[in-house]
Amino acid sequence: MSRLPQPSSRSGARSPLKTSSSPAPSPTPRATLTPLAKPRVRTKSAAPTPSPRSQTPLRSQPSLKTLRPPKSPTKSPARRATPLPAEEDVPPSPKPQLSIREQIALRRAEAKKAATKAPSIGFPDAPYAGLENASPDTFGQTPVVDVDLGRWSVKETIERGRSSGAINLSSRDLPCLPSALFEIHLGIKPEPLKSVPIEPPITTATATDTAATRRQGGQNAPSWYEAQDLEVLKAWSNEILELQPEISMFGSLKIIDLHNNKLTTLPDSFADLTALTTLDLSHNQLSTLPTNFWVLPHLTTLNLSHNALTALPFGAPLASEGANPLGRTRDARGDWFSQSITRATEPLPRLTVLEASHNQLSALSVEHSGNGPGLPAQLTRLDLSENPLGRSESLLRALGRLARLKEIRMQRADIGDESFPVTLFAASSGPLFPALKVLDLEETYVSRPVIEAAFTVALLKQTLEFDSTAQEPPEGVLRLIVGKRVIKEAWEIEAERRTKLRRAAAGPVDTWSLSPAKPDTKPDTKPVVAKESWEVAADQRLLSEGAKRRARAMAAAAAQSSSASSDVTTSSSVPKGPSHLPKKPVVVEKEQWEIEAEQGLLSAGARRRARAAAVAAIAESTAVAKSSPPADAPSPAHNPTTVASALASPQYYSASAQTLTLPPSAPPTKAAHSRSFSLAAPAWNKGPRNGVSELALAIPAPTLPLAAIAAQPLAQTLKVLVLTGRRSDPSFSLPSAVEAGLSLPWLEELTLDNCNLSDMVPVSREGGSGSGDDFTQRTSEPLLPLLARLFPSVRTLDLSYNALTSEAFTEEALSTLIFSDPPAPSAEDDDDDASRAVVKKGLRHLRLRGNRLGELDGFRQLAERFKGNRLVPEWKLEELDLRDNEIGKLPPELGMLPLDVFLVDGNTFRIPARRVWEREGTKGLLSWLRGRME
């Protein structure tokens, strides 16, 4: 009996899994085995620990793939019999992460390989097929690969928008808003659009999903408490054809910019974005807008220019039957919310700017009826340029009733004189265009006489002006632009006005005989104004603007001196009569600087200083002559009249801006060299001493001469005080018995930069005698509490480039300086104005750049007040500038301060890194500091 079947059955019993998963071995190889091999097999299998490889001679001849060396000599046969998993069940090995350079090189190699494998143009069987790269024009050149470097991929931009609340997808050739925007931010997948059934990939050539995930690392993803709602969406300069209706689920969107796309319509659910404040849909192909679009409650700026709109139905959602302004727009594909939303009850109640130029709008298509809702009531700027308006009488009447409308643009619109009849505003009651400043009818069919007849003085309270300048028209002036726009300078308009006045005063001129016309029978009471030489030269355009200003200043000084001399002459005891009248004109003696200026011996700066010194001398002499003090009165060291004239000089004080800017301290006089042997007089001795005018010398030397400023009338209305570079005497001179806030009660901005101030400032107070020269002995007081007590109404304080240290900025000093007083109950006494003047309004801007601050313990203790309490009514600070100091560490508690601007450049600390605030600004820096607290 043959024993050949036994090994096969035994092998089958030992590995049933293997026989079931693999096909049965062929019997042909087994038939070739001889009985001589059996003792050899049995001898090997008689070992105490049989190995599964001992049965291999009894099986069919294995292939080279199945012959693998055993990993362990004591391996169990049961583990050997376990079958290998299928190829599709084996998890793929993790791919190595590549750097950006490796990815770029890999993609360039793939592009080059694809270019070499591209089919040849022409006949493939041609003898020279495939030799396109052999051309000398293309041999050795790197193929052009469109690689988008320098910005994030679309997906990574969307993911980063979760922490910033803003997404910018501009200039990416997107046919629609990516679905990843809805999936990442809302967790929903929008249905595909009909116009874009298949979306293109949302990654760029260098920023794939793997690379973006590697750069982000998972650690920069915002936490659930740091994620922000989407508020800004910008997707301009794309190829967007349609918007998904699911966009209405971004209920926090405030700014949307979709200009320069290919939109033809908007979904009806777009009107559910009730938080919108700014919307730009210009340069699209829109012909209509959703019905409820016109009742967005918070929209302030709307740009619809360069579209195909044919109507602006402001009252459509309110006037139609069955309208439900509070209902949510429902989509046929499903319902997302069942709650109602809040819409406006009037057309766009907060809209201020409406750009609707370059459309197909007519005057009748812009809804403005008085019976219906009409135009938006808060509109301030309206642009209807490049539109076929036609007859616009009713539209102009409706615009005239808007109380805040300041600017109307109708450039190159189809509008003519028939829209401005004489009786246009005859039936209107109340003020007409009360706030209008600009009415632009450039390059239209409207003429100036028709406008002048329609806009009469009786209807308007503004003054009409037809001259166009680059500046905004002043208050009380309505600028009308008709015909071709010609922009003039202010001096040209003033010259034309003066020329008209002179011609009107001189009377009509006979153009044929070039002689003045005969006077009427009535005597002319207007005196003929004799022109001076500089006026004639100015009329003939022979002088420059600087020469005309200098000539006018010289004429004014000469007139003032002549009037003073005439007063002295009339006061003397000279008998009156025709024989005593002066027969010869008074010869005006020229001073030395005038002669040198005429001869060109002085520079322009020297002539300006000399003229300023001459004007100051004339003013001083006139004031002295009028005051006429007694002869026995002692002459004070500093004349109060001179100080008053210096402070009230237009060179330092601006009455329109209510600003006083004192001159900086002059540098010390440079002594002559001891070996100087020149006998010529130095050039600086000819002009004022040290190059400083007499007006600057009249101002007291202390950094803050409050005693001199408070005595002037301008102190009661002064709002801005600039004391820059006053380093010669870093001290304060205060009036006697000074009370908090009564010296400069309305001061809002104080600048003390580059004044060499330290933590303690010397203070000298005026004596009780009443003279401005008797001062008590100087005392040192802390700077910050002193400023808080002297100027309680200040809002902006600039202490840059001084010598302040961290010891001055304690919690008590900062609280006194920054925090405002709590609102006091209403008082009914007569001193109500005085009580309001001393109430601290709270500091808004604090600039401490270029000082010696090393620590911020005072600010840290101040920030702890906001721990657990984000609302502190007394806190008004918005800007804190700590640049260019010696700060070695930023306390994490500063992140709790509610600041809009926080500048920390130029310090010595290394944490946080500069990129924290350079990329995300103040908001990112404060957020980073708050994260360090945890």
MIMI-832480 format. One record per residue (C-alpha): x, y, z. Coordinates in steps of 0.001 Angstrom, whole numbers, padded with zeros to 6 digits, always signed. Layout:
residues N
XYZ ...
end
This chain:
residues 934
+000000+000000+000000 +001418+003332-000946 +002040+005930+001724 +002078+008897-000626 -001435+010227+000257 -000657+010424+003952 +001617+013479+003903 -000893+015357+001772 -003751+014640+004170 -001584+015505+007146 -000557+018747+005598 -004149+019510+004882 -005102+018893+008462 -002353+021138+009744 -003253+024161+007587 -006922+024147+006820 -007010+027923+006340 -004283+027795+003832 -005920+025106+001729 -009224+026921+001767 -007800+030240+000703 -005333+028914-001875 -006053+026482-004696 -005325+022745-004149 -001803+021639-005129 -001498+019834-008401 -001023+016046-008054 +001428+015900-010914 +004488+017072-008879 +003642+014640-006115 +003667+011710-008570 +007310+012398-009340 +008396+011823-005720 +010184+008513-005058 +009964+006287-001952 +013644+006938-001342 +012827+010360+000038 +010490+009082+002760 +013087+007993+005347 +014784+011440+004973 +011511+013203+005695 +010635+011040+008643 +014093+011446+010078 +013689+015249+010097 +010147+015130+011465 +011212+012962+014432 +012640+015990+016229 +010981+017004+019566 +009927+020414+018162 +008846+019825+014592 +009114+022767+012230 +006495+023429+009575 +009253+023661+006950 +010060+019985+007497 +007049+019083+005290 +008135+021121+002304 +009712+018185+000472 +006348+016376+000537 +004535+019336-001040 +004724+020623-004527 +007764+022618-005526 +007223+026154-004129 +007959+029291-006101 +010688+031769-005232 +008115+034231-003834 +006939+031736-001212 +010439+030816-000059 +011036+033227+002801 +013584+032598+005570 +012025+031997+008990 +012243+035012+011288 +012442+032862+014422 +013396+029168+014773 +010851+028661+017523 +007893+030153+015680 +004555+028440+016294 +003034+026488+013393 -000365+027974+014132 +000899+031539+013452 +002549+030288+010294 -000773+028951+009061 -002492+032377+009425 -003277+033689+005913 -002078+037119+004811 -004774+039771+004520 -005936+040888+001163 -004145+043811-000534 -007130+046136-000225 -007261+045508+003570 -003632+046404+004179 -003391+050030+005447 -001183+052171+003244 +002153+053225+004633 +002267+056881+005642 +003734+059084+002936 +006660+061253+003947 +005756+064895+004315 +007496+067042+001729 +008710+070584+002094 +007497+073402-000131 +010618+073263-002290 +010259+069503-002749 +006606+069903-003697 +007455+072590-006254 +010258+070458-007717 +007977+067420-007837 +005194+069290-009625 +007625+070796-012100 +008991+067340-012840 +005461+065983-013385 +004637+068881-015685 +007829+068358-017670 +007139+064625-017915 +003589+065276-019090 +004890+067714-021674 +007347+065174-023060 +004617+062494-023259 +002128+064792-025006 +001099+063603-028455 +002874+065330-031278 +000993+067688-033493 +000649+066378-036992 +000938+062831-038205 +002059+060357-035559 +003537+058022-038161 +005704+060726-039660 +009413+060020-039636 +010108+063033-037404 +007263+062481-034940 +008228+063083-031319 +011094+065459-032147 +009309+068673-031226 +011750+069350-028374 +014670+069161-030779 +013837+072633-032034 +016529+075210-031115 +013803+077498-029775 +012621+075005-027172 +015746+072929-026463 +017047+073314-022935 +014253+075654-021774 +012305+075009-018600 +008598+074606-019360 +006405+077356-017945 +004426+076112-014962 +001667+078209-013455 +002701+078136-009804 +000759+080298-007386 +003257+081383-004750 +002817+083771-001847 -000733+083116-000670 -002736+080386+001034 -004921+077926-000756 -008646+078486-000863 -009324+075823+001745 -006685+077118+004126 -007952+080684+003674 -011435+079495+004618 -010100+077625+007652 -008159+080660+008846 -011329+082718+008584 -012726+080841+011581 -010338+082667+013914 -010327+086082+012187 -013941+086345+011036 -012845+087593+007591 -012259+085724+004318 -010660+087150+001174 -011088+084966-001924 -010428+087666-004497 -008795+087074-007910 -008971+083272-007901 -011189+082600-010967 -013885+080972-008854 -017153+080201-010687 -019062+080205-007380 -018479+080368-003678 -016660+077163-002630 -018716+074504-000885 -015920+074206+001659 -016962+077612+002961 -020289+076199+004088 -018864+072855+005203 -016122+074333+007406 -018048+077244+008919 -021600+075858+009028 -021177+072099+008815 -023556+071784+005860 -023022+070894+002233 -024923+073112-000217 -026660+071646-003190 -024905+072051-006534 -025880+075038-008638 -027379+074732-012095 -024839+077093-013594 -021907+075333-011872 -022752+071624-011527 -019118+070629-010850 -016853+072840-008796 -013133+073082-009632 -010537+072056-007013 -009974+074679-004353 -006209+074255-003901 -003435+076158-005622 -000324+074800-007305 +001829+075065-004211 -000581+074747-001304 -002226+071326-001349 -004385+070023+001421 -001484+067955+002805 +000949+070864+002794 -001640+073193+004255 -002394+070736+007035 +001299+070288+007709 +001932+074050+007907 -001051+074557+010097 -000083+071606+012215 -003458+071333+013831 -002339+073568+016671 -003309+076864+015020 -006898+075791+014556 -009139+077987+016701 -010686+076556+019807 -014411+076580+020294 -014206+079697+022432 -011877+081522+019989 -013822+080835+016809 -015597+083872+015419 -018613+084256+013216 -017944+085261+009641 -018348+089044+009312 -016337+089966+006191 -016536+088144+002855 -014582+089425-000157 -014699+087559-003457 -014155+090291-006027 -012539+089838-009443 -013693+086239-009921 -015971+084474-012379 -018898+083947-009996 -022097+083265-011881 -024474+082424-009047 -024664+082395-005256 -025876+079514-003139 -029129+080175-001246 -027408+078831+001871 -025465+082105+002131 -028316+083458+004243 -027197+081197+007080 -024196+083494+007686 -026304+085780+009841 -023317+087788+011129 -022056+089000+007746 -021519+092769+007802 -019366+093401+004730 -019733+091659+001364 -017630+092646-001648 -018558+090864-004903 -017644+093493-007467 -016194+092563-010850 -017954+089204-011231 -020615+087806-013559 -023667+087749-011314 -027001+088068-013057 -029336+087483-010112 -029221+087086-006359 -031062+084369-004425 -034149+085500-002533 -032569+084346+000713 -029841+086978+000269 -032243+089489+001814 -032109+087527+005089 -028626+088905+005812 -030002+091590+008103 -026620+092464+009666 -025176+093800+006400 -023693+097296+006605 -021584+097507+003427 -022401+095797+000135 -020523+096160-003161 -022154+094551-006214 -020659+096842-008845 -019374+095683-012243 -021728+092717-012542 -024682+091909-014795 -027546+092314-012332 -030894+093279-013778 -033103+092755-010715 -032696+092382-006974 -034719+090371-004422 -037900+092014-003204 -036965+092098+000469 -033532+093482-000398 -034843+097037+000069 -035738+096538+003758 -032303+095565+005077 -032243+097324+008456 -028525+098115+008901 -027234+098693+005363 -025325+102002+005173 -023253+101782+001949 -024588+100234-001253 -022725+100158-004591 -024786+099000-007590 -022851+100810-010310 -022005+099269-013698 -024898+096810-013821 -028059+096451-015928 -030644+097567-013371 -033802+099111-014770 -035552+100112-011535 -034960+100871-007864 -038240+099806-006197 -037536+100948-002639 -041082+100364-001436 -041760+097071-003214 -041579+094847-000104 -043878+097218+001839 -046430+098175-000796 -047154+094737-002280 -050180+092841-001083 -049496+090047+001352 -045998+091285+002094 -044483+089950+005305 -041326+091889+006165 -040755+089815+009305 -040921+086436+007574 -037852+084484+006540 -037370+083756+002874 -038273+080150+002181 -036498+078059-000410 -038232+075421-002495 -035525+072889-001699 -035965+072971+002062 -036490+074982+005236 -033570+075842+007479 -035187+077943+010185 -038740+078470+011271 -038182+081610+013311 -038972+085036+011942 -036268+087645+011377 -036319+091379+011958 -036471+093598+008883 -036987+097309+008509 -040415+098876+008281 -039207+101537+005823 -036884+101410+002810 -033236+101063+003901 -033545+103222+007032 -029772+103606+007557 -028552+103929+003980 -026242+106938+003566 -024353+106241+000304 -026006+104874-002833 -023916+104348-005987 -026177+103532-008961 -024241+104960-011897 -023862+103253-015301 -027207+101426-015265 -030437+101682-017281 -032384+103770-014756 -034896+106437-015608 -036219+109053-013226 -039616+107350-013078 -038078+103949-012285 -036480+105326-009101 -039342+105092-006625 -039777+108466-004923 -043510+108998-004591 -044626+111096-001660 -047605+108856-000920 -045552+105678-000611 -042406+104917+001346 -040227+106991-001013 -036468+107400-000901 -034261+106370+002047 -034533+109129+004633 -030869+109108+005789 -029358+109379+002315 -026331+111725+002127 -024780+110816-001249 -026560+109719-004431 -024823+108914-007722 -027023+108502-010833 -024364+109260-013445 -024482+107714-016911 -028198+106835-016706 -031038+107686-019132 -032949+109718-016540 -035157+111787-018845 -037564+114278-017266 -036776+114402-013552 -038991+117100-012004 -040677+114820-009482 -037399+113108-008586 -035723+116463-007887 -038630+117556-005691 -038352+114324-003696 -034598+114767-003340 -035136+118326-002116 -037098+116997+000877 -034194+114864+002149 -032766+116658+005178 -029280+115062+005110 -028556+114905+001398 -025180+116547+000738 -024112+115367-002707 -025952+114520-005937 -023998+113227-008936 -025595+113141-012401 -022526+113302-014619 -023169+112607-018312 -026747+111580-017580 -029542+112033-020103 -031139+115080-018485 -031860+118500-019969 -033305+121947-019279 -036874+120627-019328 -036184+119000-015933 -035510+122426-014344 -038490+124684-015085 -038900+127981-013299 -041824+126599-011297 -039923+123475-010254 -040003+124232-006518 -042860+126708-006477 -045289+124376-004695 -042726+123036-002208 -043102+123982+001434 -040338+124049+003975 -036575+124239+003412 -035255+123010+000077 -032006+120999+000032 -031082+122112+003561 -027722+120294+003622 -026841+120030-000084 -023273+121019-000983 -022643+119581-004454 -024960+119175-007451 -022896+117736-010306 -024474+118076-013778 -021221+117777-015689 -021511+117238-019456 -025312+117112-019475 -027845+119108-021480 -028526+121516-018610 -027430+125148-019004 -026415+127600-016333 -029169+130248-016867 -031851+127604-016396 -030250+126461-013138 -029986+130034-011858 -033663+130626-012622 -034780+127404-010901 -032597+127737-007779 -033525+131207-006602 -032272+132853-003448 -035741+132785-001918 -035837+128984-002055 -032318+128165-000936 -030462+129281+002142 -027105+128439+000538 -025065+130655-001730 -024726+129361-005291 -021208+128761-006596 -020376+127655-010130 -016601+127431-009690 -015111+124003-009116 -012136+123433-006809 -010421+120400-005357 -011558+121271-001829 -014945+120578-000320 -017222+123607-000455 -017531+125483+002839 -020668+125599+004927 -023484+127642+003439 -022282+127197-000173 -023953+125067-002869 -021554+124161-005659 -023250+123649-009034 -021193+122037-011786 -022640+122647-015265 -020958+121928-018580 -017320+120981-018771 -015616+120785-015377 -012765+123254-014926 -010954+122912-011610 -009576+126219-010375 -007304+127111-007525 -008559+129162-004609 -006379+132147-005503 -007800+132188-009047 -011349+132374-007734 -010374+135122-005295 -008641+137106-008046 -011703+136877-010271 -013957+137995-007440 -011821+141030-006688 -011671+141943-010362 -015447+141893-010575 -015737+144088-007498 -013305+146643-008910 -015117+146755-012236 -018424+147212-010472 -016982+150056-008379 -015388+151775-011394 -018608+151730-013402 -019333+150639-016995 -016630+151000-019618 -017137+152004-023242 -015540+149227-025243 -015276+151387-028410 -013529+154467-027069 -011808+152673-024152 -012832+155589-021954 -015137+155536-018954 -018788+156191-019690 -020374+159469-018799 -021643+159601-015295 -025355+159739-014572 -027101+162839-013403 -026972+161585-009838 -023681+162213-008119 -021638+159075-007527 -021113+158651-003822 -018624+155799-004187 -015050+157043-004041 -012657+155949-006735 -010166+153552-005236 -006649+154381-006331 -004638+151254-007065 -001129+150902-005777 +001783+149710-007828 +001724+146159-006452 -002023+145903-007203 -001518+146972-010796 +001341+144495-011131 -000802+141754-009626 -003641+142489-012049 -001203+142282-014938 +000155+138948-013606 +003642+140412-013201 +004174+139256-009647 +004270+135784-008166 +002130+134746-005227 +004966+135260-002759 +005702+138727-004159 +002046+139700-003871 +001924+138541-000256 +005068+140481+000606 +003741+143588-001143 +000453+143402+000740 +002313+143037+004053 +004464+146097+003267 +001391+148102+002296 -000373+147181+005532 +002660+148159+007610 +002956+151475+005768 -000746+152233+006262 -000486+151475+009981 +002541+153737+010416 +000891+156553+008445 -002271+156307+010568 -000203+156523+013753 +001639+159604+012501 -001637+161260+011458 -003027+160731+014967 -000027+162458+016466 -000340+165346+013995 -004028+165997+014688 -003502+165889+018462 -000951+168725+018321 -001982+172368+018523 -001693+173234+014855 -004241+175823+013609 -006670+174492+011051 -006828+176112+007657 -005997+175544+004064 -002607+177263+004415 -001439+174710+006963 -002310+171615+004881 +000739+169566+003840 +001746+170377+000292 +004395+167701-000120 +003956+163954+000392 +005658+162450+003369 +008833+160670+002420 +008982+157234+004054 +012469+156442+005257 +013531+152921+004467 +015236+150786+007025 +018491+148957+006537 +016881+145555+005931 +014587+147035+003266 +017497+148489+001375 +019411+145234+001612 +016347+143271+000523 +015884+145492-002527 +019531+145104-003408 +019346+141340-002919 +021873+141243-000100 +019770+139105+002237 +018535+135558+001873 +014863+134674+001880 +014992+133495+005491 +016722+136675+006626 +014142+138822+004864 +011292+136916+006515 +012853+137321+009944 +013496+140997+009336 +009916+141603+008255 +008609+139776+011340 +010842+141881+013576 +009654+145082+011875 +005970+144170+012258 +006508+143308+015929 +008273+146649+016508 +005429+148576+014845 +002825+146744+016912 +004752+147371+020103 +005211+151063+019369 +001505+151483+018560 +000468+149712+021772 +002864+151782+023834 +001582+155034+022267 -002038+154115+023001 -001460+152902+026550 +000655+155986+027504 +001780+154816+030980 +002773+157439+033560 +006326+158613+033608 +006963+157614+037231 +005713+154032+036805 +008455+151413+036989 +009102+149573+033767 +008523+145848+034206 +011049+143297+033012 +008469+141565+030779 +005767+143665+029210 +002372+141817+029437 +001221+143529+026257 +004196+142111+024371 +003467+138594+025673 -000192+138957+024730 +000609+140130+021200 +003081+137263+020767 +000600+134616+021915 -002187+136093+019788 +000022+136296+016697 -001240+134252+013717 +002208+132709+013584 +001427+130736+016769 -002343+130887+017290 -004984+129691+014819 -008398+131047+015703 -010241+128775+013249 -008662+125580+014633 -008404+126971+018201 -004808+125768+018327 -001817+127360+020055 +001638+126144+018973 +004505+127665+020921 +007949+127781+019258 +010623+125302+020337 +013572+126401+022397 +016452+127895+020439 +019842+126146+020631 +022577+127929+022604 +024689+130547+020858 +027755+129145+019180 +030756+131024+020579 +033366+132347+018183 +036671+130540+018000 +039440+132053+020142 +041818+132112+017210 +039438+133937+014911 +041249+136955+013503 +038763+138175+010851 +037858+141833+011199 +034616+141456+009197 +031356+141566+011099 +029691+138145+011386 +026684+137588+009153 +024382+136562+011996 +024772+139932+013724 +022757+141632+010979 +019540+139738+011710 +017767+138920+014966 +019786+137330+017736 +020321+133540+017352 +017869+133487+014433 +014912+133878+016853 +012277+136526+016257 +011173+139020+018848 +007808+137257+019094 +009527+134042+020182 +011682+135917+022682 +008600+137517+024229 +007141+134120+025188 +008290+132903+028636 +010974+130227+028710 +009293+127458+030797 +008012+124424+028948 +004428+125128+030054 +003917+128890+030609 +000392+128401+031905 +000489+131672+033863 +000950+133646+030633 -001552+131599+028586 -004324+131620+031195 -004298+135447+031298 -005203+135728+027595 -008762+135699+026185 -007937+132747+023965 -007597+130495+027041 -011373+130190+027396 -011767+128614+023925 -008411+126885+023415 -008717+123217+022405 -005233+122200+021204 -001941+123174+022884 +001306+122060+021170 +004542+122406+023165 +007121+120555+021081 +010850+120817+021688 +010707+123285+024582 +013762+121884+026386 +015590+124959+027647 +013615+125201+030912 +011665+121932+031598 +009366+123404+034228 +005780+124629+034643 +004799+128198+035547 +001304+128262+037024 -000921+131176+038008 -001625+131900+041637 -004339+129871+043377 -004868+127757+040310 -007931+125551+040420 -008374+122266+038613 -009534+122764+035056 -010263+126510+035299 -007182+127720+033426 -007909+125950+030116 -011428+124546+030605 -011950+123247+027038 -008489+121859+026246 -008775+118502+024449 -005266+117811+023117 -001939+118462+024860 +001414+117732+023195 +004567+117747+025338 +006929+115700+023186 +010715+116167+023207 +010588+118504+026222 +013118+116643+028470 +010472+116038+031165 +011173+113601+034008 +008991+111927+036624 +009125+115039+038858 +008692+118444+037243 +009703+121821+038793 +006676+124060+039380 +006733+127805+040074 +003543+129648+041007 +002792+133303+040442 +002932+135521+043553 -000053+137201+045116 +000916+140693+043981 -000804+140166+040685 +002164+140915+038458 +003299+138219+036134 +006944+138421+037219 +006796+137638+040924 +006984+133859+041304 +007378+131850+044462 +010171+129374+045000 +010094+126316+042754 +008799+123008+044059 +008852+119552+042483 +005606+117698+041891 +004755+114390+040154 +004083+114979+036486 +001073+112722+035825 -001125+113781+038792 -000289+117419+038037 -001428+117083+034407 -004607+115290+035496 -005406+118109+037928 -004594+120986+035542 -006329+119617+032424 -009303+117402+033335 -010925+117783+029902 -007925+116590+027872 -008576+113615+025579 -005180+113239+023866 -001888+113405+025797 +001448+113106+023974 +004503+112616+026231 +006786+111087+023610 +010566+111393+023645 +010999+112491+027258 +012823+110964+030257 +009888+109255+031986 +010497+105975+033837 +008285+103191+035147 +008204+104679+038651 +005957+107504+037473 +003284+105165+036078 +001829+103725+039245 -001701+102408+039480 -002890+105484+041366 -001293+107923+038923 -002679+106080+035897 -006159+105880+037416 -006131+109616+038096 -004947+110351+034552 -006969+107886+032461 -010281+107221+034185 -013145+109672+033873 -015378+110888+036642 -018675+109052+037129 -021716+110931+035829 -022946+113332+038495 -026659+113843+039197 -028278+116815+037531 -027781+119983+039566 -030168+122887+039483 -027876+125564+040904 -026559+128474+038927 -022992+127161+038859 -023876+124371+036489 -021406+125407+033808 -018560+125657+036272 -019273+122197+037632 -019293+120698+034171 -015951+122297+033357 -014057+120443+036088 -015523+116989+035392 -012905+114622+033991 -013891+113358+030562 -011397+110503+030442 -008248+110065+028362 -008611+108477+024909 -005091+108620+023481 -001888+108200+025532 +001416+108334+023633 +004590+107387+025566 +006970+106668+022717 +010734+107058+023198 +010846+107153+027025 +012632+104932+029555 +009877+102553+030602 +011275+099191+031722 +008288+097595+033451 +004536+097892+033173 +003429+097041+036699 +001068+100020+036873 -000674+099025+033651 -000832+095403+034843 -002551+096397+038083 -004876+098613+036087 -005759+095722+033773 -006716+093470+036687 -009818+095604+037153 -011161+094073+033954 -010779+090529+035231 -014259+089089+035232 -015699+092500+034347 -015280+093582+030755 -017368+096739+031148 -015800+099602+033110 -017754+102797+032332 -014927+105093+033484 -012470+103594+030967 -012248+105652+027762 -008717+104841+026546 -008523+103697+022918 -004839+104130+021982 -001714+103267+023972 +001684+103891+022328 +004646+102241+024105 +007102+102103+021200 +010873+102617+021500 +011101+102037+025261 +013077+099535+027355 +010263+097098+028163 +011681+093630+028816 +008409+091742+029312 +004783+092236+028397 +002476+091211+031267 -000227+088815+030033 -002836+090802+031994 -002568+093598+029401 -004624+091407+027082 -007731+092276+029115 -007459+096010+028288 -010132+097046+025736 -007791+098901+023346 -008205+099674+019660 -004550+100590+019053 -001700+099036+021072 +001814+099769+019730 +004839+097999+021255 +007522+098094+018515 +011140+098905+019347 +011320+097335+022835 +013694+094719+024224 +011311+091837+024876 +011411+088797+022607 +008121+087188+023545 +005743+087560+021800 +007399+087552+018413 +006961+090466+016047 +004818+088434+013665 +002046+088213+016287 +001067+091866+015877 +002388+092414+012368 -000028+089810+010962 -003059+090232+013192 -002555+093739+014652 -003712+094899+018053 -006541+092399+018205 -004216+089467+017656 -001682+090741+020190 -004294+091164+022921 -005718+087735+022132 -002244+086219+022389 -001689+087864+025778 -005020+086570+027061 -003989+083092+025967 -000785+083365+028016 -002836+083967+031167 -004173+080421+030985 
end
